[in-house]
Amino acid sequence: MTPILEFENIARSYTSGVPVLDGVSFALAPGEVVGLLGRNGAGKTTLIRIAMGMLYPHAGAVRVFGQSPIENAVAVKKRVGYVAEDQVLPPGSSIAELTALHRYLFPRWDHGLEAELLERFALKPEARIKSLSRGQARQVALLCAVCHRPELLILDEPAGGLDPAARREFLETSIQLLNREGSSILFSSHHMGDVERIGGRVVLLDGGKVRLDRDLDRLREDLCVAMLPRGSAPDSGTLERIPGCLHARPVFDDWHAVFEGAPEAVERRLNDSLGVNGTRCVRVPLEELFIEMVGSDR
């Protein structure tokens, strides 16, 4: 089965010798919902812009529906919906004028869905973009992105700056409208609750690379955090060489290390490897796991 979206060894730099993306590879299957995580500057927006054909990768290849988003830009974009974090709509246009333009651009435009969303968001077609709140402008952007029922929806921090209720409605509308019909969705977010609520899989970017690519259900079951005294290992590399260790960092007088495996099994593995007792291993929520995977070595 051809992936809907595929990144293959993507590399991209803005400053020579300082890669933002360094060999990033993963793919989205039809109907899959993937949350893209990472700290600010991890390369999430750069990767999404490469997928949209807005940036060239310096190495590697990206394919959308098996095609290049640069060489086959029109064919690809007709099948994709996109909402950017910093998306700017023409302030002097009305909502009606904006939707009329999108109806012209997308022959598959669903008039019934447009009317449903206008009513759901309480948007007046005659309202000018410049008169809308930030949340309303985000809702208009989402309407324009989904009413042609795209096969792939890409959301780059689309609900940033919205209050929790508006953010939840915004994202759940995206998922309910499209994923139930088999659309694939890639979205980046800083809100772990959003990812846990609507994502099916997590891809974590850190240091320009994919550090974690796991289904959410497996993530909860397969990973735990071990906490052990600093004196039990001379450096983080010693821990990271133990089978199953994904990342280790110092936290005050302890080491915190993310391991694959059940807590009891990881405790035994650490005790056997290091010859120490007093190790504590626990399963943690996604937000804490994210902090442990990308937290600084301080």
Secondary structure, DSSP 8 states (H G I E B T S, - for coil): ---SEEEEEEEEEEETTEEEEEEEEEEE-TT-EEEEE--TTSSHHHHHHHHTTSS--SEEEEEETTB-TTTTHHHHHTTEEEE-TT----TTSBHHHHHHHHHHH-TT--HHHHHHHHHHTT--TT-BGGGS-HHHHHHHHHHHHHTT--SEEEEESTTTT--HHHHHHHHHHHHHHHGGGT-EEEEE-S-HHHHHHH-SEEEEEETTEEEEEEEHHHHHHHEEEEEEEGGG-SSHHHHHTSTTEEEEEEETTEEEEEEES-HHHHHHHHHHHH-----EEE---HHHHHHHHH----
